[in-house]
Amino acid sequence: MSRATTCYPARVSTGLHLEAPFSGDAEALLDGIVEELSGRSLDPPARGEVEGATLYLELHPAAEPVMIEARDGRVVLRANTITAGPGYHRFVVEIAESLDLTWAAGGDPSEWRESRDDAALDAFFLDWLSAGAAQIIELASEGMSGFALAMPAGVAFDHDGVVATQLGPRSMAWLEAVRREPADGVDVFPWWGPAKDAGYFRGLALTEAWRTIRWRAPLIDEERAALERFATWTEKAHGLDPELDLPWAEQSEILTYLEESSLRATRAHLKAQELGEGQIGYRRRHVRVELSGGWHLSVPGELAERWDERGTWVGWDESRSVFFNSFTAETDGPTPSTQHTLSTMPPLEGDELLELERDELRGIAALSEIEEDGRPLHRLEAHAAIGPHAAIGTLVFSEPGDREWALATWGSLGRD
């Protein structure tokens, strides 16, 4: 899996940057914003987390959190709206203006905040899209690959297209067409128009399906909630426009995972009969997850994942688990070599010892059979290093046939 190259065309400035004077208690201000927005009937609901003097506000699954910082006598709001579309840009401006703050003029590169010119706002996003397509085409001609257009950092998806977008991969033919006529590419923005209409809810559902959903029965509450959001948004879109093209095969699949027997489930199953199996969803394939210390790893997209309190990344499903952590070796003398870093790590013991060597990376691993709660398991403990940078991984699996999966996963380890 190639490294994702996320493209944000430099010639088109994006993002809101609003400032307002402020005096008083910063924490009280930010907590008040969270409370006020949480009380509104928004779908999806606004979710905010205050860390120190900064509020991270989630308003749409296709967008990075809006950052609101209160310090040094002023409040600063920063929001990257380009990933979700013009509808989201309007929404964030309106949210900001509804707060009890007096924002200074400016801060909106599209100038929609001052003009309320919807056509000009659409043109601003289309200019950005055309520039992005042109940039990717140019980079592809130089041999680069693994492009992502306005996608979140932290994960790279495996797909058969040239570029990953919020609403699925796109081909070179799509890029060429969008460079010529950017209006042909508005289908990559989850929220284009100003209204929260059927297209809005369809965009929410597709964003969730492409990026978030694991295509299996849910293992944790967070996964179940994602499935239920998708099902609800798809049903809302259908209610607002019964003729709208919707992901019925995926709706049928998800309601089966939820073991739901209902009118909407019956409708979805009937509509899905002529469509075949669901095709939407990056996580039907492998994903490259960004780990601590600059390391990355390719794992099945269906794995649940979390970070524990020790900074260990954990991925798992019903029969497999992956644990990863890292550190950097430090000495008073010269920078430690790869071999020295490996030699300082605890020795590995197992039934089978393995080595990994790729470019500057060196690794060792031990494969063994263990027993946990009376159940036989297989465990691959692995160490790797590049100079002073060390990786520590453990892969546990219950099925002997997953041995090759464990070896391939370890073999995908790399560092940027």
Backbone hydrogen bonds, N-H to C=O, Kabsch-Sander energy under -0.5 kcal/mol:
donor,donor_aa,acceptor,acceptor_aa,energy
5,T,146,G,-2.6
6,T,4,A,-0.7
7,C,148,A,-2.6
8,Y,6,T,-0.6
12,V,9,P,-1.2
13,S,11,R,-0.5
16,L,79,A,-2.8
17,H,107,G,-2.7
18,L,77,L,-2.3
20,A,75,V,-2.2
22,F,73,G,-1.8
26,A,24,G,-0.6
29,L,25,D,-2.0
30,L,26,A,-2.6
31,D,27,E,-2.8
32,G,28,A,-2.1
33,I,29,L,-1.8
34,V,30,L,-2.1
35,E,31,D,-2.5
36,E,32,G,-2.6
37,L,33,I,-2.6
38,S,34,V,-2.5
39,G,35,E,-1.1
40,R,37,L,-1.5
42,L,40,R,-1.8
47,R,58,E,-2.1
49,E,56,Y,-1.9
51,E,49,E,-0.5
51,E,54,T,-3.1
54,T,51,E,-1.6
55,L,68,I,-3.2
56,Y,49,E,-2.6
57,L,55,L,-0.7
57,L,66,V,-3.1
58,E,47,R,-3.6
58,E,56,Y,-0.6
59,L,57,L,-0.6
63,A,60,H,-1.7
66,V,57,L,-3.2
67,M,78,R,-2.7
68,I,55,L,-2.4
68,I,66,V,-0.5
69,E,76,V,-2.8
70,A,53,A,-2.5
71,R,69,E,-0.5
71,R,74,R,-2.2
74,R,71,R,-1.4
75,V,20,A,-3.2
76,V,69,E,-2.7
77,L,18,L,-2.9
78,R,67,M,-2.9
79,A,16,L,-1.8
81,T,79,A,-0.9
84,A,81,T,-0.9
85,G,81,T,-1.8
87,G,191,W,-1.8
88,Y,191,W,-0.8
89,H,85,G,-1.8
90,R,86,P,-2.5
91,F,87,G,-2.0
92,V,88,Y,-2.6
93,V,89,H,-2.0
94,E,90,R,-2.6
95,I,91,F,-2.6
96,A,92,V,-2.7
97,E,93,V,-2.5
98,S,94,E,-1.1
98,S,95,I,-0.6
99,L,95,I,-0.6
99,L,96,A,-1.1
101,L,99,L,-2.3
103,W,101,L,-0.8
104,A,19,E,-3.5
111,E,108,D,-1.7
115,S,111,E,-2.4
116,R,112,W,-2.7
118,D,116,R,-1.0
121,L,117,D,-1.9
122,D,118,D,-2.5
123,A,119,A,-2.2
124,F,120,A,-2.0
125,F,121,L,-2.0
126,L,122,D,-2.3
127,D,123,A,-2.6
128,W,124,F,-1.9
129,L,125,F,-2.3
130,S,126,L,-2.6
131,A,127,D,-2.3
132,G,128,W,-2.4
133,A,129,L,-2.5
134,A,130,S,-2.3
135,Q,131,A,-2.3
136,I,132,G,-2.3
137,I,133,A,-2.4
138,E,134,A,-2.1
139,L,135,Q,-2.4
140,A,136,I,-2.8
141,S,137,I,-1.8
142,E,138,E,-0.7
142,E,139,L,-0.7
143,G,140,A,-1.8
144,M,139,L,-2.0
147,F,162,V,-1.1
148,A,5,T,-2.7
149,L,164,A,-2.9
150,A,7,C,-0.8
150,A,148,A,-0.7
155,V,152,P,-0.5
156,A,288,R,-2.2
158,D,286,H,-1.6
162,V,170,R,-2.5
163,V,170,R,-1.9
164,A,147,F,-2.6
168,G,165,T,-1.6
170,R,163,V,-2.6
175,L,171,S,-1.9
176,E,172,M,-2.6
177,A,173,A,-2.2
178,V,174,W,-2.6
179,R,175,L,-2.4
180,R,176,E,-1.6
181,E,177,A,-3.0
184,D,181,E,-2.3
185,G,182,P,-2.3
186,V,183,A,-1.0
188,V,185,G,-1.8
189,F,186,V,-1.7
191,W,84,A,-2.7
197,D,195,A,-1.3
201,F,197,D,-1.9
202,R,198,A,-2.3
203,G,199,G,-2.2
204,L,200,Y,-1.9
205,A,201,F,-2.3
206,L,202,R,-2.6
207,T,203,G,-2.2
208,E,204,L,-2.1
209,A,205,A,-2.4
210,W,206,L,-2.8
211,R,207,T,-2.0
212,T,207,T,-0.5
212,T,208,E,-1.6
213,I,208,E,-2.1
215,W,213,I,-0.5
216,R,214,R,-2.1
224,R,220,I,-2.0
225,A,221,D,-2.5
226,A,222,E,-1.7
227,L,223,E,-2.1
228,E,224,R,-2.4
229,R,225,A,-2.4
230,F,226,A,-2.2
231,A,227,L,-2.3
232,T,228,E,-2.4
233,W,229,R,-2.9
234,T,230,F,-2.5
235,E,231,A,-1.9
236,K,232,T,-2.4
237,A,233,W,-2.3
238,H,234,T,-2.1
239,G,235,E,-2.3
240,L,236,K,-1.9
241,D,237,A,-1.9
244,L,241,D,-1.8
248,W,246,L,-2.2
251,Q,247,P,-2.2
252,S,248,W,-2.7
253,E,249,A,-2.1
254,I,250,E,-2.7
255,L,251,Q,-2.4
256,T,252,S,-1.4
257,Y,253,E,-2.0
258,L,254,I,-2.0
259,E,256,T,-1.2
260,E,255,L,-2.5
262,S,260,E,-0.6
266,T,262,S,-2.4
267,R,263,L,-2.5
268,A,264,R,-2.3
269,H,265,A,-2.7
270,L,266,T,-2.2
271,K,267,R,-2.5
272,A,268,A,-2.0
273,Q,269,H,-0.8
273,Q,270,L,-0.7
274,E,271,K,-0.5
275,L,272,A,-1.8
276,G,272,A,-0.9
282,Y,210,W,-2.4
284,R,281,G,-1.3
285,R,282,Y,-1.8
287,V,299,V,-2.8
288,R,156,A,-3.6
289,V,287,V,-0.7
289,V,297,L,-2.7
290,E,154,G,-2.3
291,L,289,V,-0.6
291,L,295,W,-3.0
294,G,291,L,-0.8
295,W,292,S,-1.5
296,H,414,G,-2.6
297,L,289,V,-1.7
299,V,287,V,-2.6
299,V,297,L,-0.6
301,G,285,R,-1.5
303,L,300,P,-1.7
304,A,316,W,-2.9
306,R,314,V,-2.0
308,D,312,T,-2.5
311,G,308,D,-1.9
313,W,324,F,-2.6
314,V,306,R,-3.0
315,G,322,V,-2.4
316,W,304,A,-2.1
317,D,320,R,-2.4
321,S,396,V,-2.5
322,V,315,G,-3.2
323,F,394,T,-2.6
324,F,313,W,-2.1
325,N,392,I,-2.3
327,F,390,A,-1.8
329,A,388,P,-3.3
341,T,337,S,-2.6
342,L,338,T,-2.3
343,S,339,Q,-2.1
344,T,340,H,-1.2
344,T,341,T,-0.6
345,M,342,L,-1.3
351,D,367,L,-1.2
352,E,367,L,-1.7
354,L,365,A,-2.8
356,L,363,G,-2.8
358,R,361,L,-2.0
361,L,358,R,-2.4
362,R,385,A,-2.0
363,G,356,L,-2.8
364,I,383,H,-2.3
365,A,354,L,-2.2
366,A,381,E,-2.6
367,L,352,E,-3.0
368,S,379,R,-2.4
370,I,377,L,-2.7
372,E,375,R,-2.6
375,R,372,E,-1.8
377,L,370,I,-3.0
378,H,397,F,-2.8
379,R,368,S,-3.0
380,L,395,L,-3.2
381,E,366,A,-2.5
381,E,379,R,-0.6
382,A,393,G,-3.1
383,H,364,I,-3.1
384,A,391,A,-1.9
385,A,362,R,-2.3
386,I,389,H,-2.3
389,H,386,I,-2.0
390,A,327,F,-3.0
390,A,388,P,-0.6
391,A,384,A,-2.9
392,I,325,N,-2.9
393,G,382,A,-2.7
394,T,323,F,-2.2
395,L,380,L,-2.6
396,V,321,S,-2.3
397,F,378,H,-2.5
398,S,319,S,-1.8
402,D,399,E,-2.2
403,R,400,P,-1.6
404,E,401,G,-0.5
406,A,402,D,-2.4
407,L,403,R,-2.3
408,A,404,E,-2.6
409,T,405,W,-2.6
410,W,406,A,-2.4
411,G,407,L,-2.4
412,S,408,A,-1.0
412,S,409,T,-0.8
413,L,410,W,-1.5
414,G,296,H,-2.0
416,D,294,G,-2.1
